[in-house]
Amino acid sequence: MNKKMTRRDLAAVVGSLSAIAAARAQEPAGKPEDLNAAAQEQLRKNSETLSKFDLPMSTEPAFLFKA
């Protein structure tokens, strides 16, 4: 499943992730060890999900850095 991701798709993913993060921030916190393990697991799952998409260079924002 190699779907090309557009800027709109990427913005939708980022927007939904920030909404989920805001909702989870309101939940009561557990033990710090549990939070670290949960954060690492969530990061691993997100990385696996994002690695399924091919992002062409045209997806990157057009920034020009001058030194």
Order of alpha helices (4+ residues) and beta strands (2+ residues): alpha-alpha
